[in-house]
Amino acid sequence: MNRTIKKAAVLGSGVMGSRIACHFANIGLETILLDISPKSLTEDEQKLGLTLDNKLIKNKIVNAALDATLKANPAAIYKKSFASRIKTGNFDDDMHLIADCDWVIEAVVENLEIKKNVFEQVEKHRKTGTLISSNTSGIPINLMLEGRSDDFQKHFCGTHFFNPPRYLKLFEIIPTSKTDPSVIDFFVYYGDLFLGKTPVICKDTPAFIANRVGIYSIMNTLQATQTLSLTLEEVDKLTGPIIGRAKSATYRTADVVGLDTLAKVSENLYISCTNDEERDTFKLPEYLQKMISSKWLGDKTGQGFYKKTKTADGKTEILSLDLNTLEYVPQKKSKFATLELTKTVDDLRKRLTMLIQGQDNAGEFYKITYSGLFSYVSHRVPEIADEIYKIDEAIKAGFGWEIGPFETWDLFGVQTYADIMHKFGKKPASWVYEMISAGFTSFYKIENGKKLYYDIKTKRYTSIPGTEELIILDHIRDTNKIWGNSGCTLTDIGDGVANLEFHTKMNTLGGEVIEGINKSIEIAEKNHAGLVISNVGENFSAGANLALLLQYAVEQEWDDIHMMVSTFQKTMMRARYSSVPVVVAPHNMALGGGCEITLHADVVVAHAELYIGLVEFGVGLIPAGGGSKELTLRASDAYEKGDIEYNTLQNYYMGIAMAQVATSAYEALDHKILRPQDKIVISRARQLTEAKNEVLELSRAGYTKPIMRTDIKVQGKGGLAMFYTGASSMQRGAYISEHDMKISQKLAWIMCGGDLSYPQVVSEQYLLDLEREAFVSLCGEKKTLERIQSILTTGKPLRN
C-alpha cells in the first residue's frame, strides 16, 4: 500500500486518549496529544499571578493526564524514553499541528455534540487525504458525518481500541456509509502489521461486536449467579482461567472496570437494541442499581462486589458481597466436584468438554451460561457481523478469551449442544439448523494447514482473510509433526525450517524439553535449513523445573544435580554451536532457563511484550545454564580501549544480582539481554513467520558453525575484591541478608573467573564449570531450599 503513517494526532487525553498516544509512541510514531484548556485557575495559581493564557496552564489538563498514564501500572509504554515522541498541546493553540499528521483520532468524551465541534476544528486544519477516526464505543459512527466535507467523510471511520491499548489486541474498525473501502483496507493492514492488533471490521451497531457479546455474557452470568444461588467467589472461580478467560473472571473484572461503566453500557444496549431477543438480559438487577446509587462502584471507590478491609490484627482481608443482603461477608472457599475432576487437565479444550458434562452446580452453571451465549451469538449473525469468525476474534482479542463462542460450540458438538440449549429455553438462529441440515457439522475446520469457517452467505467453508501468510502451529501440528515426546513437539513449518515448541506446565524446562532441544537440533542439522524455538503457550518459558531440583536437593542427590546442570549447559552450547542457525522467538515470560535459551540463539525474534531476565537469585541460586557465562562473555566483548572495565562487568553483574526483569523487548535491549542484531515484532500472530524468515536469511547467507570462545577476558582478584566489598557493605547496611551476600559472592567468583592473580582470558567451558560448581553448592544451603519451597508453595519470593 502507498499510504504510510509517520505522524499521528490524538484528540482527547483521557484514559483512552493518553494510552492510545503511548501505544503510537511505542511503535515509533511522532504523536501529538491535545486536549481542552482549563476554564478557571486554582487558588494557588491565582496567588502565583498566573493567567489562563499561560501555556503551562493551557496544557495543564493534557500534561497531567499523560503524566498519570506514564506512571500507571501496568505500564502503557514499552520504554520510558519513548514518551519523548509525544508532544502535548491544547485545542485552542495547537490544533494547527494536525496539518502535518497522517492520522487524527478523536478520543474525547462520549458526547455527540462535543465530538462534532472537535471535527469542525479538524476540518479547518487537516490536509486533504488525512485519515480521521473516532475511538467511540457508544455513539453510532454514521451520526458523526453530519456537516462534514466529502473528503472528510471519505477518509473517516471508527477505530475502537480496547483499554489498555498496549495489552488488549482488539482493533475494531467501523466503516460509515461514506468511507472509502481503501481506507478500511489500510486500517486492517496497519492495525495488524504496525499496531500489533487483531483488526476486526464491524458494522455500525450498538457497542459493535466485542462489547455487545461481552456485556451480554457478563449480564447472563449475573442472572445465572442468582438462579443457582452461587456466591461471587464461586462464579469467579467458574469463569476465570479454568475456562480460558482472564484471572479477574466476572465480578472482579466488573470492580476493575467500574460498575458505573458496566451499568452505562448495559443500559445503553437495553435502550438501543429494541429488536434484540435477549434485550431484557441488559436490565440492571435491583442489587446492582442499589450498589451504584450507594457509590459502591468497584476499585475506584474502594468497594464494589469485593471490599478490602483490615482485620483486628492488621491483616488485609477481602470480603465479598452477599447479593441477597447486600452485606459484605468473609469469602468462602469454593469447591465443585466437576472442577476437582479437571485439576490435572492442562489442555483447555479437553477441560471444557469435561466441565460441560458436570452433574453438580458447576456443570449446571456452564450449561445455562453457554446455552445463552451460543444462542445469542448465533442470532447476532448477520446483525453485528456477517461472518462468525469476526465474533470469535473480537471477543478473544477484546475480552481475553482463549477460545471464542463458536469455537467452544464446536468443541461441544454443534448438533449436540443445539439440542441441549432447548432444555434451558434457548435455541440457535435458523441458519444454524440450515447449516446442520446441509451436512455441515462444525463452524470451523482445518484443511491443508489453514482454518476455514462456515460462511452463511455462500453456504460453504471459506478461508479467514488475513491468515494466508501466517504460520499457526495449532493448524499444522498434527499433519506436519516430525518428532515429539511428552514435553515438546517438532513441526515442519515449511521451506526447510523446523519449529520446536514446549507444552509442559508453564513451559518449564524439564528433562523432556532438554531432550527435545537436542533431538531437534540433531534432526535440523541433517534435514533442515535451521530451527526455530517458539510456542503458542501463554508464556515462552517460566524456567527450570524447580520441583525436581528441590527433590534432588532434599535427598542430597548431588550427582543428579551435577548431571542436570551439566546436561542443561551442554544443551545451551549445542544450540549456540549448531551447524544450522537456531532462532529463538520468546514472548511474555522468558525467565531463568527461558532467558538462557534466548541468550544462546543466533538471532532472537522477540515479541514486544516480553518479560525476560535471569531471576535465579530469587530462589537462592545463580544462573547456571550458561546465563552467568554469557553475560560475562558479553561484558568482555563490550570492553573498549580506555574503558573502566569494571563498570561494564558491574552492570551485567547487578542485572543478575537484582533478578532484573525487562518489562518489554525494548527494555531487554537496554539490559543487554537482547542485542542490536536481534529483532522485535509488534504482532504476536506474525512472530513465528518472522522467525522462520530469519532462519532462511541466515541459511541463504551461508551460515557457518561458530567456534567456541576461548578469549573471554575476566578480572580475577581485582574484580573479586570490588564485588566482595560491595556485597559486604550492603549486608552490613541491612540492605541484603547474609545469604544474599553469599550468593552474590558466588556470582562474583564466576564473573571474575575465580581467584586469578590478574586479568586474563579464559574459555566458555572454564566459566561453565564455575557456574555448575557454584549452583550445586548453593543447592546444599538450607536457606536456598527454603526459598525454592516458598516459590513452589506460595509463588512469592522469600527473603531469609
C-alpha angles and dihedrals in degrees: 000000000000096000118093135179114225100151131023137188127211115199110205124033101211124123093298100033096053092045093049088051090052092052091049087053089048091063094046103263122147100235135199115205115192135178142161123291122242116268095213142021127247119241091254091051090052091051089053090055094244121155135206088252092063109113093224090054093046090053095041096105096047094043093049091049094049092045091052091049093050089052094047123113123252089042118249092206132057094224130009094233089061088074087077086074089069120083116192128210145143135261094244099055108019111040088104088070090076089072088083095046127103095200129029116190122190118216105162126133120307096263119119096209092051090049091050090052090051092049090050088058090046090055090058094056112024120102120237112276096023113144115242126188143164126228091206119140099181108041125072109253094221091062089067093064095075112118095004126130123254092251091050092050092047092054098038130098141134119277108183119192122191121232122285092032094195093059109026111075103205118113109178113200116198118189121204124218088265102043115122107242090227089063091056091046089052094050090050090051095043096043091054103039103032107022093040091229138136102246115208122182109222137190118244093257128133111296089352112237115314099043092042092057097030095052090046089053092051094047090045088053091050089055093048090051091061095038091058096032092237126164123242092249091050092054093045089053090050096047103042133076091327087077097031099266135120121299089241087063113182116319096031089051090051090054091050094047093042126253090239090058092047091048093048094052092044093048091048090053091050090052096043103038100066093153096046109120089213095046094126090060087072092060110111114247113243092247091055092051089052092048092052093047088051090051092243090147102151129253094353091064099031096251139053126127085343131035128198114218141162123249123223091268092051099257121139115250128183114214125196128218120252101221092206098053099021088227125131114244135178113275118255124215108254118222128178126178090221092056092047090057092056098045094106096041108101096173105093095206093053090045093053093052089053094046094053090056094056117130097205132074090285092057090046091050092052093047092051097045097041091047089055094044096048093047091047098051093045090055091049090066116120094004098074099011135011093210126056095217090066091062092049094045093047096050093045095049096038102040100025098244113160093211126032126229097259091043089053092048088054089056092055093043122263096236094037094054094041085063093046092051091064090063088062097047096260132113136184124250116271093255089066091059090046089052092050092046090053090058100258107137101181140034092229138026136180117236125173091345094307129109114234127193131207107257112211094202098053095027092226140091115278133183118255109252116245096025097090094096097041126100107217112186094201088063099049105027096096097043099037100039113140101176140340149167135193093290107036147017132217113212133186106236095182140264092059096302125125128200127210117204129183123220104177120123105296084350092277117179109248130152094284092056093047088051089049094053093050094044092047093052090048091052093043092051090055103040113010144063091234149314136265120200109205139121144195096236123123087256132025093230137329090206135245127004097261094180092063092044091051091050092053092045095049090050089045092235093162095165090055091050090048089051093046093052094041091051091049092049092049090049092054090049089047088057092047095047101038118137089234127052117271115202120189120205109193126183136181108345118020102162134165107333090014088060092046092056088052092050091057099050123113087227131001120216100194128188111235089240096070127145103189136162149118101268101168093116087071090068096040097262140103126235104271104167090085095288097115090042093049096051090047088052091049091050089053092050091049094057114111130186110280094019122136089239096198090065094062093044091047092055091056091042093052091049089061096037092053093044085235116198122194112226095210138015088257091057088048087060089054091048089052091237086118120044131217091259092056120097131231121204125192095200113075090192091060098043097096092046090052091047091052090050090053091054090051092047092052091046095048091048089061104264113215124198109254122238119241112257123250097163104078112139115221129182103225120192095354092059092041091055091053095048094042091050092048094049092047091051091049091051093048089050089053091241091122133021126247089256091051088054091052092051090046091054091049089053092047090051090058098042093047093047096247127278097339117159094227141001112291143149124271137176131258090247091055090056093043090055090053090049093052095047092050093047095050093047091053090051086065092058116102092215092054090053089050090054093049090048091051093052092048095047104033104015088231128112117246121221106206 
